[in-house]
Each structure stands twice: as C-alpha cells, then as structure tokens.
Amino acid sequence: MPAPHRTWPTGFMWGTGASSTQCEGAAPASDWIEWERAGNAPSSGNGNGFSERHADDFTILAQLGLTHHRLSIEWARIEPQEGVHDQSAIAHYRTMLQSARDAGIHPWVCLFHFTLPKWFADQGGFLVDENRMKYWSRHVDFIADTFSDLVDGWQPVNETNYYPTAAYLGRGWSPGHNDLEEWRTVTEQMQLATAEAAVRLKQTGAPVASVFGLSTVHLLDDEPASHDFVARFYASNWNAGLELFRSGVLQVADRTPIVRPELAGSFDMIGFSYYCAFGVRNGQLALYPEDAPPSPLGYTIWPEGLRLILDKLHAELPGTPLLIAEYGIGTDDDSVRAAYLSAGLDITHDAIARGIDIAGFFHWTAVDNYEWLHGFELKFGIMDIDRRVRPSALVLGLRSSYSKPTAGASGATNPAKLQIMTLAISESPSRS
C-alpha cells in the first residue's frame, strides 16, 4: 500500500463513524427491535460489543493515529417512554463520551441514526409535523443540555435523504411503507429536523455538520425519461437540503415550498457520505461506471465519484467547509478496502491542494458491525469484531500521522506510533 507522505491542514479531523444500533444492538424500546422480532431484519444482538469495549476501542483508534469518532446517542435508550428519561442510559453514554476523551479521541454525536423510540413511531414518527416540533425539538434540547460538556461536534441526523427512502419507499426498513406521498412528507420532516437541530446545537459552542447521503448520477442515454430521472434525483437528493441551507427555502418534489429563513446557514460545515455513483438508462437506475467492479451491495466500486461530489459541492457552496462524514466499503477482501481508502485519501488531498476547504475525513467504520438488513455479513471495519486490526487501518493511520508538522517536528511519522500500528497488525491478522 505505498503512498506518498503528504502534509495535511492543521486541525484536520481523522475519524471513524458508527451508530448505536449497529454497535450496541437495537434498544429494547426501539422500533427496530420490533422490526427484528417480526422477522423483517436479522437480529442485532448486542452489536459488536461496543457497549462494553468502547474504552479499548478508542485506545486502539488513538494508537492508529486517529483523532475523532462519530457515535450516536440512541433516543430509544435515553427516553424509552414518552417523557421518562433513563438515568442509567444517560450515565452509560456520558461514560462512553468520557472514555473517548480519555483516549485522546474527540467525540462527535449524532442524534438520529435511522431508529426511533417505539412510542414515537407509534404516534406516526416523522410523518407527523407536530411530532417533530414537540417531541424531536424537546429531545434535541435534552441532549444538548445533558451531554454538551463532553461533545466536540454534532451531526444531528444521519443521511437525511436516505431514511425516508429506506422506510417509506418499500426498501424494507421500519415501518415498511411504500407510499410516495409519505416519502415526500418524511423527506421534508428530515430536512427540517436536522436544520432545526443544528441551530439549537450551535448554541453549545461545538461545530455542527450535516450528513447528507450524496451520489452523482450520469446519463447513459438521451431518453427524455432519463433526463427527467436525473432532474428528480438531484432535486430530492441534493437540492432539498442544500437549498434550505443556502436560502432557507425547502422544496421537495412538487410540494409547496416551505420558507424558513432562520434555517439558512444552519450548519458550520456540509458533511456527506459517499459510497457510489449511479447511471441512468431508460429512466431507470443503472450501474456506473458500467465496467467498474461491483461491491457486495451491488453498486460499483468507484472512488473517483468522491472527487465529483467535492467539486460539485464546492461549486454550489463556495466558501463553505466540507466534511467527508462517511467513506468506506463493505468487503471481505481487505486489500480492496485498502486500495479504495488510499484512492479516497488521494482524492481528498488533491481537492485540498486545489483550494477546496475540507475539514476532515471519517472512515466508515472502526469495527465491523451490524449492517441492518445484511446482519453481520458485510465487513466495513478497519478492525474485525474480535478487534483484530486489518492492514487497511495502516493506510488511514499513516496518512493521519502526516498532518502538518507541529513545532519541533520534522514531518516524519512518530516512530513509537508506527511501531504500535505495525505490532498491532502483525499480531492481529485480518479475518477477511
């Protein structure tokens, strides 16, 4: 995995990301545990054991040279019944955040990562505008008041545009609906929920980033249906969230625009996940590029799409800092992960050199975890579930070691750090 040693901006965030349900297992009072019990998804059990092993996990990440980790605080654990807060869960998450800090890892917190308290879901969840305004806003206030002293950054809602599609367009997620009007409603609600939360969380003094799930889409023919699909794709997956940030106007599909000028500029930085690009042929999604190798999830492995995302965001939001909030690949072949990660880092460094303001790079994920409908089959981690460090971790760790040198430093990797990483890898062979 040879790569040139390059300096990176001072303060560049080198991180990993994960969610509570995926790492701790579904909360007993969540809609997802009900979904599992109904046979709609594999059992998440206790996830990858992060609840018990978080202190050791953070220590390993710090030894690898990483500086940040995004985790989610599970709403269904904090408030298992409407208006009733579980003090043991609060203490648990405070301990988790403190263990990150003790290891030298800056914790960033997500408030919603695809799962809901069952009591909230039973009242319609984000299908109901009043639920967002009453219960979600109250929850945001509670999290800010309870945890802000231990939080170094916020990413309020994970992949704002993905949850409505997964849950309300027949993709097999709770509540398992397939209704276009419901999708439009929840898409509006998610964009409003994350922007409103960002405004509130800014008051804590910690930076706030979005997490939009972004892809580019490419015409493979000149059919009118294909042009129409591309226009609708960008309208729902790009323009809704970005225009709300830019101007305070939210436009979803053919809905009446929602004008909220106080939500313009709600984030300190625009964060996004990148996993794939799409093609369109005959008005339908297709693989892109068509000759690129497929991932186990069926989309193509194409790191170059990251460059297109960065360039497009920079052109549309000049001067706005960007954050690569998720970048990774589910594969049993760690050499593929290492190559994919190396390419993504090369693209990121080149973008910075071309003047694009990128605040950080968060790899998905640290430790193999529960991947929703795929259970534990997909391997996204730079560590396996037994905490054996994979060689791909060295790609990320070495890059982070070449941040801009501090006073008295030569820019060379800390020999002790390199020894730790090398030892971990040599003594912990990959299971993949």
HELIX and SHEET records of a PDB file:
HELIX    1   1 SER A   20  GLU A   24  1                                   5    
HELIX    2   2 ASP A   31  ARG A   37  1                                   7    
HELIX    3   3 PHE A   50  GLN A   63  1                                  14    
HELIX    4   4 TRP A   75  ILE A   78  1                                   4    
HELIX    5   5 GLN A   87  ALA A  103  1                                  17    
HELIX    6   6 LYS A  118  ASP A  122  1                                   5    
HELIX    7   7 GLY A  125  LEU A  127  5                                   3    
HELIX    8   8 ASP A  129  ASN A  131  1                                   3    
HELIX    9   9 ARG A  132  TRP A  136  3                                   5    
HELIX   10  10 SER A  137  PHE A  147  1                                  11    
HELIX   11  11 SER A  148  LEU A  150  5                                   3    
HELIX   12  12 TYR A  162  TYR A  168  1                                   7    
HELIX   13  13 LEU A  180  LYS A  202  1                                  23    
HELIX   14  14 PRO A  224  TYR A  234  1                                  11    
HELIX   15  15 ALA A  235  ASN A  239  3                                   5    
HELIX   16  16 ALA A  240  SER A  247  1                                   8    
HELIX   17  17 PRO A  261  LEU A  263  5                                   3    
HELIX   18  18 GLU A  304  GLU A  316  1                                  13    
HELIX   19  19 ASP A  334  ALA A  353  1                                  20    
HELIX   20  20 TRP A  372  HIS A  374  5                                   3    
HELIX   21  21 SER A  392  SER A  400  1                                   9    
HELIX   22  22 PRO A  415  GLU A  427  1                                  13    
SHEET    1   A 8 GLY A 153  TRP A 154  0                                        
SHEET    2   A 8 HIS A 106  CYS A 110  1                                        
SHEET    3   A 8 HIS A  68  SER A  72  1                                        
SHEET    4   A 8 MET A  13  GLY A  17  1                                        
SHEET    5   A 8 ILE A 358  HIS A 363  1                                        
SHEET    6   A 8 LEU A 322  TYR A 327  1                                        
SHEET    7   A 8 ILE A 270  TYR A 274  1                                        
SHEET    8   A 8 PHE A 212  GLY A 213  1                                        
SHEET    1   B 3 VAL A 217  LEU A 219  0                                        
SHEET    2   B 3 ALA A 277  ARG A 281  1                                        
SHEET    3   B 3 GLN A 284  TYR A 288 -1                                        
SHEET    1   C 2 VAL A 249  LEU A 250  0                                        
SHEET    2   C 2 ILE A 258  VAL A 259 -1                                        
END                                                                             
